[in-house]
Amino acid sequence: MSERAIPVVMPQMGESLAEGTIVRWLKAPGDRVERDESLFEISTDKVDTDVPAPAAGVLKTILAAEGTTVHVGVAVALIEPDGGARADAPAASPTTTAAVAQDTGGHFKSSHAPQLVSFRRERGSAAPPAAASAARSTAGERAPVPQPVPANRSYSPAVLGAAQGGGIPLDRLMQMPGSGRGGRLTKRDVQRFVQLGGVAAVQSVQMRGAEAAERPREEVPPEYVYRPGPGDHLEPMSAVRRKIAHHMRWSVQISPHATAQAEADMNAIAALLDRTRDDFRARTGAALTYTVFAAAAAVRALRDFPVLNSSVVGDQIAFKPSVNLGVAVALPESDELIVPVVHRAEELTLTGLARALQDIATRARARQLRAEDVQGGTFTLTNPGVFGGITGTPILNQPQVGILGLGAVRKQPVVLDDAIAVRPMMALALTFDHRATDGMVAFRFLARVRELLEAPPDDWR
């Protein structure tokens, strides 16, 4: 390798993200690239984006193939720069680790010093030649039996984030056995520890590791496994689809889901839209829609029912100080959704909320979201009504405990004062985590949302 070659590394797309999957290379070895020109596309747990070239020159070598998941800070390509100029690209080292510091509360924080780096190969993908010794395949892999807790252990950002979110202090973290290679503590070990309420999870990790040594990690009864037949066309899931599948599977395993449903008469909102929609757009540059009003109603109702704006931590409930509203947005030319977040939505007026919703939706469809745009959500709004859906049973976006689905607004016959009238009706479906609350609270929340939509407050008019 030329001494002048500049490494292109997997970028840090937010403090809680430790890895990204290379979806597609936009350049091939030998191609000319300009500084800040899009070089490859990545997908993380939170956002999809393009990664720019750190310098102008020629793409000499690709070190990580499409479909490979790579930790932050690892080199994925080399660029031969123009004129010997060096770019401000961080050097990659396969042995650096995340530093850990203890704060005054007995918990920990990452110093965001060098990140723990290694390669993880997706099922069916090719390992990068330069990192073959550090790569491991998930296909048919057997989980190792937990090893003794190593001294002077270090932790990846993913482990630190999971432990901090679960309220696990540093001294407890240091005592936990890991199921990773060499006794390394994994994010899944920490999540399991939190889910099982703490101490009992240590024994669970040990038992799980021992059981995994006897059987494949993903053991499914054979009668539930479909075997492709003649004429079947197999097509691999996209990176985003795989991540969605992973999240949804774990969500239903973690939380007992229940769904409460109600209907709202949208006649007053429809009249308000007819009267103010055009003037609102002219004044604010944003669209006024049913979704905007439903989002405003949900945010206001969460003030009265804060348990739906919380998360479950063991046998405790963590109430959030702000409503960070996630809103599902359909990506163009795909069957996938992304959920960007309006932070501190309770501080926004109706105009501010309309502008924020339009902004995140526009940037989501243009694939211009930043990592922070999809982090920190506390409650989610999904709108199958835009596709004609009447109602549904949404799946929780972990670790949230509530998600509100909006059906299509349809004119229906209803009984008003013993007479039949035609009204624009919208179905509301609230899925909630039954560990955090019960149906009584869920239906009272829906009643409050319905009240706000059927009798809009003065500041919405």
Buried (B, 14 or more C-beta within 10 A) or exposed (E): EEEBBBBBBBBBBBBBBBBBBBBEBBBEEEEEBEBEBBBBBBBBBBBBBBBBBBBBBBBBBBBBBBBBBBBBBBBBBBBBBBEEEEBEBBEBEBEBBBBBEEEEEEBBBBEEEBBBBBBBBBEEBBBBEBBEEBBEEBEEEEBBBBBEEBEEBBBBBBBBBBBBBBBBBBEBBBEBBBBBEEBBBBBBBBBBBBBBEBEEBBEBBBEBBEEBEEEEEEEEEEEEEEEEEEEEEEEEEBBBBBBBEEBBEEBEEBBEBBBBBBBBBBBBBBEBBEEBEEEBEEEBEBBBBBBBBBBBBBBBBBEEBBBBBBBBBBEEBBEBEEBBBBBBBBBEEEEBEBBBBBBBBBEBEBBBBBBBBBBBBEBBBEBEBBBBBBBBBBBBBBBBBBEEBEBBEBBBBBBBBBBBBBBBBBEEEBEEEEEEEEBBBBBBBBBBBBEBBEEEBBBBBBBBBBBBBBEBEEEBE
